[in-house]
Amino acid sequence: MDLLEGVSVSAGSLKMSDVIAQPVLRRRASARGAILSTLFEWLCFGAASALLAALAGLLVSLLIGGWPALHKFGFSFLTVSTWNPVTDVYGAAGPIVGTLVTAGLALALALPIAGGVAFFLTELCPGPLRRPIGTAVELLAGIPSIVYGMWGLFVFAPLFAKYVQLPLMTAAKPGSLLDTLTTGIPNGSGILPASIILAIMILPFMAATLRDLLLTVPASVRESAYGLGATTMEVVLSVSLPYIRRGAIGAVMLGLGRALGETMAVTFIIGNSHGFPTSLFDSGSTIASTIANEFTEATSDMHLSALIALGLVLFVITFVVLGLARLLIGQQERRT
């Protein structure tokens, strides 16, 4: 009995020592972890604060630089298309309309094709071809915009003028809707050619993003739909697309944001005319192309201020587009 009691007492003392030692070890480990956790939190806070500070600094710089033009011309700066550096009279309506029209047409042209490419790669493409085609799409998304611009000017524009503009302008009856839409100089430049170049640019980016989103759809979900007798189109429209709709909205808006801010490719082929475009073949300009063309040649303070004000307008347009995208995603989240 004495021996058993001694063993039990020693075992109890060991247990008590373990219980006493464990909180000490835990306190030491938690102290080290707390320091690292605090450091990590401050680093994350610093990164987020730096980003917000850069954004605020950009906005303040644009406001300060563009204030002289905004103060002089007022709201008419957004509604008048007159752009005359000789008399220092500036109106941003022409570039604003050109920016919105080219970006909208590019999105309308690119979205159906990008969706078709993404669905083909995930649902219909043979296994051996899936990786090469996917790699080719990703490579197209990484081509610099200057390359698209040079290709558009030297290759696409002559072919477009010869095989599209001239036949359509010849076939259009005077006074008809087709005649109104195709008036202009058949030189291969204008609103529609620039929109096509933009669509070619944003198409691989949107296709690659949509493909990656479609790959997140669980295979069991698609196989269940096929097992119930659904066709490929029904699976895509009723299962895959609703599953990724929030991410798809973000991908579309990112493509639209790139189209809104694209500079060099549009500058090469849009024609760079500051007036309102009256047809799809008419010359025009965008905010980015106007800034790229004239920033280094701005000789007066008012001219420079007008260009900076254009940059502020583009900033606001992009912010509104992203805000609308966030609103749409929020509505989808509430519905689900």
PyMOL commands that set and color helices and strands:
alter all, ss='L'
color gray80, all
select helices_A, chain A and resi 2-73+76-79+93-124+127-141+145-171+177-181+191-214+219-227+232-243+245-261+264-269+287-297+301-335
alter helices_A, ss='H'
color red, helices_A
select strands_A, chain A and resi 83-84+89-90
alter strands_A, ss='S'
color yellow, strands_A
deselect
rebuild
show_as cartoon
